[in-house]
Amino acid sequence: MTKLLEWLTAFSILVTIWIALLTKKVDNSFVEQHPQLLLYSPFIAIILFGLFALAVVLYRTFTFNNAELAAAELQKEIQEARTSLTKLGYKFPSKLS
């Protein structure tokens, strides 16, 4: 099952439950006591999902690992490629200040 199909299945199940509660096809005392909460629950869910996504992005940004060893290796490979191309006659443009 693809990730899109998983998300669409979960979304359709939640929408089905929400509509069933909203149209009172299912008796629930909590829904009868708090009809406004049921009405605004999709907006609350979207806001909570956005806050969760923001928290995940911030956490992953602040805990991002620097690969200093890989960066040094890449710089070495770039220098080797420049040397090899220079020997083959390629002229690199001068660096602009």
C-alpha positions as a LaTeX table, in Angstrom:
\begin{tabular}{lrrr}
\hline
Residue & $x$ (\AA) & $y$ (\AA) & $z$ (\AA) \\
\hline
Met1 & 0.00 & 0.00 & 0.00 \\
Thr2 & 1.44 & 3.37 & $-0.96$ \\
Lys3 & 1.72 & 6.21 & 1.51 \\
Leu4 & $-0.87$ & 8.22 & $-0.44$ \\
Leu5 & $-3.34$ & 5.37 & $-0.21$ \\
Glu6 & $-2.72$ & 5.05 & 3.53 \\
Trp7 & $-3.34$ & 8.77 & 4.08 \\
Leu8 & $-6.47$ & 8.77 & 1.90 \\
Thr9 & $-7.85$ & 5.74 & 3.76 \\
Ala10 & $-7.27$ & 7.34 & 7.16 \\
Phe11 & $-8.73$ & 10.64 & 5.97 \\
Ser12 & $-11.85$ & 9.00 & 4.55 \\
Ile13 & $-12.41$ & 7.01 & 7.76 \\
Leu14 & $-12.10$ & 10.19 & 9.86 \\
Val15 & $-14.45$ & 12.12 & 7.57 \\
Thr16 & $-16.97$ & 9.27 & 7.68 \\
Ile17 & $-16.92$ & 9.22 & 11.48 \\
Trp18 & $-17.18$ & 13.02 & 11.63 \\
Ile19 & $-20.17$ & 13.10 & 9.26 \\
Ala20 & $-21.87$ & 10.26 & 11.15 \\
Leu21 & $-21.51$ & 12.18 & 14.42 \\
Leu22 & $-22.50$ & 15.48 & 12.82 \\
Thr23 & $-25.69$ & 14.07 & 11.31 \\
Lys24 & $-26.44$ & 12.22 & 14.57 \\
Lys25 & $-26.46$ & 8.79 & 12.97 \\
Val26 & $-24.45$ & 7.67 & 16.01 \\
Asp27 & $-25.70$ & 8.55 & 19.49 \\
Asn28 & $-23.02$ & 10.00 & 21.69 \\
Ser29 & $-23.62$ & 11.96 & 24.89 \\
Phe30 & $-20.40$ & 13.96 & 24.52 \\
Val31 & $-21.44$ & 15.15 & 21.06 \\
Glu32 & $-24.86$ & 16.15 & 22.36 \\
Gln33 & $-23.26$ & 18.18 & 25.15 \\
His34 & $-20.60$ & 19.82 & 22.95 \\
Pro35 & $-21.94$ & 20.28 & 19.40 \\
Gln36 & $-19.67$ & 23.27 & 18.68 \\
Leu37 & $-16.57$ & 21.21 & 19.42 \\
Leu38 & $-17.68$ & 18.63 & 16.87 \\
Leu39 & $-18.38$ & 21.34 & 14.32 \\
Tyr40 & $-14.94$ & 22.93 & 14.70 \\
Ser41 & $-12.99$ & 19.68 & 15.09 \\
Pro42 & $-11.66$ & 19.64 & 11.48 \\
Phe43 & $-10.19$ & 23.11 & 11.94 \\
Ile44 & $-8.70$ & 22.11 & 15.28 \\
Ala45 & $-7.20$ & 19.00 & 13.65 \\
Ile46 & $-5.64$ & 21.06 & 10.84 \\
Ile47 & $-4.13$ & 23.51 & 13.33 \\
Leu48 & $-2.74$ & 20.68 & 15.48 \\
Phe49 & $-1.31$ & 18.95 & 12.39 \\
Gly50 & 0.37 & 22.20 & 11.35 \\
Leu51 & 1.88 & 22.66 & 14.80 \\
Phe52 & 3.13 & 19.08 & 14.76 \\
Ala53 & 4.68 & 19.55 & 11.31 \\
Leu54 & 6.35 & 22.77 & 12.46 \\
Ala55 & 7.73 & 21.04 & 15.54 \\
Val56 & 9.13 & 18.17 & 13.44 \\
Val57 & 10.79 & 20.56 & 10.96 \\
Leu58 & 12.32 & 22.65 & 13.76 \\
Tyr59 & 13.54 & 19.58 & 15.64 \\
Arg60 & 15.13 & 18.07 & 12.53 \\
Thr61 & 16.70 & 21.42 & 11.64 \\
Phe62 & 18.28 & 21.91 & 15.06 \\
Thr63 & 19.51 & 18.32 & 15.32 \\
Phe64 & 20.92 & 18.15 & 11.78 \\
Asn65 & 24.33 & 16.45 & 11.76 \\
Asn66 & 27.23 & 18.15 & 10.06 \\
Ala67 & 29.24 & 15.68 & 8.03 \\
Glu68 & 32.62 & 17.36 & 8.34 \\
Leu69 & 34.55 & 14.26 & 7.30 \\
Ala70 & 32.41 & 13.87 & 4.17 \\
Ala71 & 32.80 & 17.59 & 3.38 \\
Ala72 & 36.59 & 17.32 & 3.61 \\
Glu73 & 36.56 & 14.24 & 1.38 \\
Leu74 & 34.40 & 16.05 & $-1.17$ \\
Gln75 & 36.74 & 19.05 & $-1.19$ \\
Lys76 & 39.66 & 16.69 & $-1.79$ \\
Glu77 & 37.85 & 15.04 & $-4.72$ \\
Ile78 & 37.02 & 18.46 & $-6.20$ \\
Gln79 & 40.68 & 19.48 & $-5.98$ \\
Glu80 & 41.74 & 16.20 & $-7.63$ \\
Ala81 & 39.22 & 16.76 & $-10.43$ \\
Arg82 & 40.49 & 20.34 & $-10.95$ \\
Thr83 & 44.08 & 19.09 & $-11.15$ \\
Ser84 & 43.15 & 16.36 & $-13.59$ \\
Leu85 & 41.16 & 18.72 & $-15.81$ \\
Thr86 & 43.95 & 21.29 & $-15.77$ \\
Lys87 & 46.40 & 18.62 & $-16.96$ \\
Leu88 & 43.99 & 17.83 & $-19.81$ \\
Gly89 & 44.04 & 21.48 & $-20.89$ \\
Tyr90 & 40.86 & 22.87 & $-19.37$ \\
Lys91 & 41.19 & 26.47 & $-18.21$ \\
Phe92 & 39.02 & 27.36 & $-15.24$ \\
Pro93 & 37.54 & 30.87 & $-15.16$ \\
Ser94 & 39.10 & 33.18 & $-12.59$ \\
Lys95 & 37.17 & 33.62 & $-9.37$ \\
Leu96 & 35.13 & 36.79 & $-9.18$ \\
Ser97 & 35.61 & 38.90 & $-6.06$ \\
\hline
\end{tabular}
